[in-house]
Amino acid sequence: MRERLKVKENNHKKKRSEYRVLALDQATHYTGWAVFNNKDLMNYGTFVAKGENEIERCAQVKQWMISLIE
């Protein structure tokens, strides 16, 4: 269930006008995600929650999102 985002690293210093965005398309079974650095797509994918009910699936998505931030 733990999936790490593999983001292409930039070798330049970050300017104040640069930003990174994690975009989510949230649902109860499938969650689509994408990482952008400014307007450039760095990585994307899906996470599939396999719990038997919505509460279990939401808990899985929560744990997955926490693992992304760590």
C-alpha atoms as a printed R data frame, in Angstrom:
   type eleno elety resid chain resno       x      y       z
1  ATOM     1    CA   MET     A     1   0.000  0.000   0.000
2  ATOM     2    CA   ARG     A     2   2.882  2.421   0.617
3  ATOM     3    CA   GLU     A     3   3.871  4.034  -2.621
4  ATOM     4    CA   ARG     A     4   6.521  6.704  -2.783
5  ATOM     5    CA   LEU     A     5   6.352  9.432  -5.367
6  ATOM     6    CA   LYS     A     6   9.358  9.409  -7.617
7  ATOM     7    CA   VAL     A     7   9.763 13.001  -8.694
8  ATOM     8    CA   LYS     A     8  12.440 14.144 -11.086
9  ATOM     9    CA   GLU     A     9  14.810 16.308  -9.107
10 ATOM    10    CA   ASN     A    10  15.893 19.672 -10.410
11 ATOM    11    CA   ASN     A    11  19.552 20.584  -9.956
12 ATOM    12    CA   HIS     A    12  18.940 24.318  -9.864
13 ATOM    13    CA   LYS     A    13  18.183 26.593  -6.942
14 ATOM    14    CA   LYS     A    14  14.512 27.207  -6.355
15 ATOM    15    CA   LYS     A    15  13.402 30.754  -7.083
16 ATOM    16    CA   ARG     A    16  10.693 32.454  -5.063
17 ATOM    17    CA   SER     A    17   8.334 32.300  -8.024
18 ATOM    18    CA   GLU     A    18   8.618 28.493  -8.298
19 ATOM    19    CA   TYR     A    19   6.146 26.124  -6.692
20 ATOM    20    CA   ARG     A    20   5.281 22.426  -6.472
21 ATOM    21    CA   VAL     A    21   1.682 21.200  -6.617
22 ATOM    22    CA   LEU     A    22   0.193 17.831  -5.671
23 ATOM    23    CA   ALA     A    23  -3.081 17.444  -7.600
24 ATOM    24    CA   LEU     A    24  -5.597 14.807  -6.497
25 ATOM    25    CA   ASP     A    25  -8.681 13.402  -8.209
26 ATOM    26    CA   GLN     A    26 -10.286 11.860  -5.148
27 ATOM    27    CA   ALA     A    27 -12.804  9.006  -5.202
28 ATOM    28    CA   THR     A    28 -13.618  6.132  -2.848
29 ATOM    29    CA   HIS     A    29 -11.953  3.376  -4.899
30 ATOM    30    CA   TYR     A    30  -9.425  5.092  -7.184
31 ATOM    31    CA   THR     A    31  -7.424  8.233  -6.509
32 ATOM    32    CA   GLY     A    32  -5.554  9.886  -9.343
33 ATOM    33    CA   TRP     A    33  -2.573 12.048  -8.482
34 ATOM    34    CA   ALA     A    34  -0.084 14.263 -10.286
35 ATOM    35    CA   VAL     A    35   2.917 16.312  -9.160
36 ATOM    36    CA   PHE     A    36   3.731 19.540 -10.970
37 ATOM    37    CA   ASN     A    37   6.798 21.714 -10.581
38 ATOM    38    CA   ASN     A    38   5.513 25.081 -11.763
39 ATOM    39    CA   LYS     A    39   3.592 24.044 -14.891
40 ATOM    40    CA   ASP     A    40   5.761 21.010 -15.675
41 ATOM    41    CA   LEU     A    41   4.302 17.579 -14.970
42 ATOM    42    CA   MET     A    42   6.857 15.659 -12.900
43 ATOM    43    CA   ASN     A    43   4.992 12.406 -12.151
44 ATOM    44    CA   TYR     A    44   1.492 10.937 -12.002
45 ATOM    45    CA   GLY     A    45  -0.373  7.766 -11.130
46 ATOM    46    CA   THR     A    46  -3.280  6.182  -9.307
47 ATOM    47    CA   PHE     A    47  -3.823  4.698  -5.881
48 ATOM    48    CA   VAL     A    48  -6.417  1.934  -5.488
49 ATOM    49    CA   ALA     A    49  -8.125  1.522  -2.108
50 ATOM    50    CA   LYS     A    50  -9.291 -2.054  -1.543
51 ATOM    51    CA   GLY     A    51 -11.302 -1.877   1.681
52 ATOM    52    CA   GLU     A    52 -14.715 -3.488   1.950
53 ATOM    53    CA   ASN     A    53 -16.524 -0.245   2.805
54 ATOM    54    CA   GLU     A    54 -16.068  3.504   2.384
55 ATOM    55    CA   ILE     A    55 -14.646  3.991   5.884
56 ATOM    56    CA   GLU     A    56 -11.870  1.419   5.305
57 ATOM    57    CA   ARG     A    57 -11.065  2.856   1.866
58 ATOM    58    CA   CYS     A    58 -10.939  6.432   3.194
59 ATOM    59    CA   ALA     A    59  -8.592  5.286   5.977
60 ATOM    60    CA   GLN     A    60  -6.323  3.648   3.362
61 ATOM    61    CA   VAL     A    61  -6.270  6.851   1.286
62 ATOM    62    CA   LYS     A    62  -5.436  8.851   4.429
63 ATOM    63    CA   GLN     A    63  -2.491  6.584   5.261
64 ATOM    64    CA   TRP     A    64  -1.290  6.695   1.643
65 ATOM    65    CA   MET     A    65  -1.370 10.499   1.630
66 ATOM    66    CA   ILE     A    66   0.531 10.667   4.935
67 ATOM    67    CA   SER     A    67   3.212  8.380   3.456
68 ATOM    68    CA   LEU     A    68   3.575 10.752   0.496
69 ATOM    69    CA   ILE     A    69   4.330 13.678   2.767
70 ATOM    70    CA   GLU     A    70   6.845 11.858   4.981
